[in-house]
Amino acid sequence: MGNILWVASYPKSGNTWVRAFLENYIQNTEQGIDINTMHKISTAESAAHRFQAHLQDGRQTTDLSLEEICALRPTVQADIAMQAQGTTFVKTHNYLGTYKEYPLHNSSVTSGSIYIVRNPLDVTVSMANYFGYSIDETIAYMAEEMTGTPNEPENVPQVITSWSMHVSSWTQDPEDAKLVLRYEDILDNPKKVFRKIESFLGLKKDPNRLKNAIKHSSFAQLKAQESKRGFVEKHENAKYFFRQGSKNQWRQVLSDEQVAKIIEHHGEQMARFKYLPGK
């Protein structure tokens, strides 16, 4: 039986970028991986077809309540681990906790996690663009204690919570089996950060393999692939999945009042990760 290594993040924080690196590193092909097959090799925890396998009497996952979905989660995750050869990388946007006493991540089949955190000022801009929300709607969404994604035919709902609660849940307790990365550090020094992943996974240093994986998972390459072939994980409201992939976009977009509101909601966690402006 295999095990799950979670690739976790709040939405629009670099989860897909890190998975693209992992896929490229593991497959190590000359031309790089096709981003549209990533979901076949690694998987998303919320993929509805995995839950559908446990339903009878013609019921669809969209007929289930959030509580019923969460009750199924440990079994679905055990299935994922059972089908894996060794470690499998599983994407999650769920916060690290429970819903109605049901754990959102099955600890008995978990070997560890990689968590990516991104400045919420930039997450606000990215999410607003991606989901077609206004900036103020996005700020409100990111501050809600109990928020999540809808129940859709392709994906079951995820329990996201507020940005602060999400970040805190995954990063508050340091463990050997947990690697926390800042999105901005990946932008500034991909070699250093992705080398951390290589080391965290217990892999031997392989400079050429690392260089190749970084090249094929660069934002420019991912964006070029999406332009040419589209991307299966793109939300229907979004023009693109890979938009800018930069930092400090918020300086051109957010008003002083909006920045102040985000800091009011998330100042404690922003301070932990050096995201407060001027710090």
Secondary structure, DSSP 4 states (H G I P E B T S, - for coil): --EEEEEEESTTSSHHHHHHHHHHHHH--SS---GGGHHHHSEETTBHHHHHTT--TT--GGGS-HHHHHHHHHHHHHHHHHH-SSEEEEEE-S-SSEETTEESS-GGGEEEEEEEE--HHHHHHHHHHHHT--HHHHHHHHH-SS-B----SSB---B---HHHHHHHHHSS--TTEEEEEHHHHHH-HHHHHHHHHHHTTPPP-HHHHHHHHHHTSHHHHHHHHHHH--TT--TT-S-SS----S-THHHH--HHHHHHHHHHHHHHHHHTT-STT-
